[in-house]
Structure formats: structure tokens, C-alpha cells
Amino acid sequence: MEQLRQRLRCARCGAALETDTPDIACSRCGQKYFRLGRIPVLLPRPDDHLTLWRRQLGLLMAQSRQMAGALEAEAGNPELAEGAKLRLNALAHGVRDQLRQIVDVVGSALGGPLEPQENTGLPRGVVEYSYLLYRDWAWERAGNRECQQSIDSIRSVVTTEKLGRMLVVGAGACRLAYDLHRFLGGTETAVVDIDPFLFVFAEAIVRGAVVQFTEASTTVQELSRVARTWDLTAPDGPLGEDVFHFFLANGLSPPFADGTFDTVVTPWFIDQVPPDLPVFLTAVHRLLRPGGRWINHGPLIYPVDAPISRRYSREELFDLAAGAGFRIEPWRGDSQRHLVSPLTERGKMEWVLTFEAQPLK
């Protein structure tokens, strides 16, 4: 069997790509790629993405410092009660700790910040998804069972627990990919995402590092629970680069040859990312070997700007899958706890759809 790196393709022209060399370059079109730390960045314009990420880091640093300074200034008001001063200073300390940790882990890989432009936005990996890092790699030790809940859901629908060579699209903080590889027969796993602010953390953790990351909240029940620094660790030990591969790449068009994978997994992805779901399902189909399977796990919560006609129900999604050449058999839909923090004891309930689909011949 070819190794996974022999199945990589150039994100611009589709030619075979070799990543074993220090410099990654396409022999056909000449596109050069770099690594972010140890992670290959296989995007059509990688230098543009790096510039964007560094500007996002610059904006994050400026706004975080501004927020911490404002909290500390407010805490200096002599008219405030002592409890309020303690709470504001604790929150400011948590904001500064979190920023320092992001700069240490991600900023060093990016090469430091750049001055943000007027249209630069904050990184979604921090603003919207940082709680995935706590949930995936820390909260379980405080009693949160959401990671086990996801594995149990998938295990209940798969026809065999031999996932083989697996691609996880939009892998984010990567705990689900890690658990699937460990416990459901993964032999070689590729994880793909386009946001480095979660991915660089996840790569360090999966390789065996203990990474500290501070959770802070403005919704406080007790002064002792304004902020907490968690140790993020892989609970069942590290996975090496020979079996678990990270790629910063476009999940809508993963840079691999047709028929590369036994399993493609889409966790919390198909409702949020693809602008044209039928086109994306065709891409999933082409990546699978004969006899492979597509596993989906996530809700049907569409972006607010998505046309209502494309906010598909389960039945419509299954029809689209059939049209793309898939047969869906085992499936389940149930309400599950989502991002319930042990620090705040707050979170959500989400309806989650889990299924296995097999490509038709």
C-alpha cells in the first residue's frame, strides 16, 4: 500500500506532491508550500494565509491587552466593593494568561504578529472555537463526558470498527479524530483544517506535549471560579507522525488523490462550511476507496446568511447523499450536551445527527 504522503496532491494544479523534503514544491506548477511548525500548509496561496494569520494574531494581541487594561483600570475604582475588584482583577489576569499561552504556542509557529489592517478580523479558532480545546483535552478529567458521548454515537452506527486509513475534515481540536484512530481501528489518519489557532495546539498535544491554556468567563457564580488554567493532554498517550498526519488545507477540496481513504469523517462540518453541499458530497465520494464509508457526526445548524432553501433537513440531506452515490443505513439523531464547562457549569443542548454512508458501485 502506498504511504499517505505519496497520495498528496498540489492544491493548485492537482499534481503529485512530495512532503518528505525540507522544502515542499510542486514539480508541475512550481507552487511552493511551507510548514507551520511541523504542519504542512497545503493551500493554494499559502503565503497569503500566513500573512492573514499573523495579522489576526496582531489584532488579538492588541484587543486582549486593551481588554485586560480596561478591566484593571475598572478594578482600581476606589468606590468598588472588594469582591468586584477581586473579580475584575482575576478576569484581567485570565485574559493576559490566555493571550500569553496563545502567543507562546501559535505565535511562535506563525513567526510573530503583523499589524492588522482595517478589514482584519479576529481568528475564529479563538473567538468561536477555543472551548473545543478545553472540552477535548481537559474537561474530561473534571467529569465532562462529551468526548465519550461522540464516540459512543459513532460506534452505534458503524458496521465495522475497522476504520483503516481515515480522513477527518474540519478536525478542529482533533479529539474525535484521536479517539477514532485509537479505538475504532484507525491505521493511518489525516486531519485537515484551515485554522491554525486550534490546530497548532492540537498537534502539540497529540504528539505528547502538556499544554497549558486558561479558561476565563465573565459569567461568574463564585469568585474562585472566574478563571482556571487547564493542562491539555492526550489521555491515552501520543500518536506519532507515521500514523497521524496534520495538514492545514481546504476541507472542501482535500489535497489527496482519488480513492485514498477507507473512511472520511465530517464532524460538525457539513451544515456550516460547504456553500454547495452536493458538490462537497461528490468530493467525499471521490476520496473513498471501493467499500469505504463516510461517517457524519454533527448538527444541522446553518449559518444565518445561508439561504433558507439550503438549510436542509435530515430527509433532504439523505436525498442529496443518495444523489451523490451514497447509501445511508445506520443513523441516529439525539439531543446531546455540548460545551458544558466544569468552570461555569453552563453549556448547550444540541440535536446531533450521526450516520454511516457507503458509496454505491
Stockholm file with secondary structure:
# STOCKHOLM 1.0

chainA/1-361         MEQLRQRLRCARCGAALETDTPDIACSRCGQKYFRLGRIPVLLPRPDDHLTLWRRQLGLLMAQSRQMAGALEAEAGNPELAEGAKLRLNALAHGVRDQLRQIVDVVGSALGGPLEPQENTGLPRGVVEYSYLLYRDWAWERAGNRECQQSIDSIRSVVTTEKLGRMLVVGAGACRLAYDLHRFLGGTETAVVDIDPFLFVFAEAIVRGAVVQFTEASTTVQELSRVARTWDLTAPDGPLGEDVFHFFLANGLSPPFADGTFDTVVTPWFIDQVPPDLPVFLTAVHRLLRPGGRWINHGPLIYPVDAPISRRYSREELFDLAAGAGFRIEPWRGDSQRHLVSPLTERGKMEWVLTFEAQPLK
#=GR chainA/1-361 SS CCCGGGGBBCTTTCCBCCCSSSSEECTTTCCEEEEETTEEEECSSHHHHHHHHHHHHHHHHHHHHHHHHHHHHHHTCTTSCHHHHHHHHHHHHHHHHHHHHHIIIIIHHHTSCCCCCTTCCCCHHHHTTTHHHHHHHTGGGGTCCHHHHHHHHHHTTCSCSCCEEEEEETCTTCHHHHHHHHHTTEEEEEEEESCHHHHHHHHHHHTTCCEEEEEECSSCSSGGGSEEEEEECCTTCCCCTTTEEEEEECTTSCSBCTTCEEEEEEESCTTTSCSSHHHHHHHHHHHEEEEEEEEEEECCCCCTTSCGGGSCCHHHHHHHHHHTTEEEEEEEEEEEEESCCTTTCCCEEEEEEEEEEEECC
#=GC SS_cons         CCCGGGGBBCTTTCCBCCCSSSSEECTTTCCEEEEETTEEEECSSHHHHHHHHHHHHHHHHHHHHHHHHHHHHHHTCTTSCHHHHHHHHHHHHHHHHHHHHHIIIIIHHHTSCCCCCTTCCCCHHHHTTTHHHHHHHTGGGGTCCHHHHHHHHHHTTCSCSCCEEEEEETCTTCHHHHHHHHHTTEEEEEEEESCHHHHHHHHHHHTTCCEEEEEECSSCSSGGGSEEEEEECCTTCCCCTTTEEEEEECTTSCSBCTTCEEEEEEESCTTTSCSSHHHHHHHHHHHEEEEEEEEEEECCCCCTTSCGGGSCCHHHHHHHHHHTTEEEEEEEEEEEEESCCTTTCCCEEEEEEEEEEEECC
//
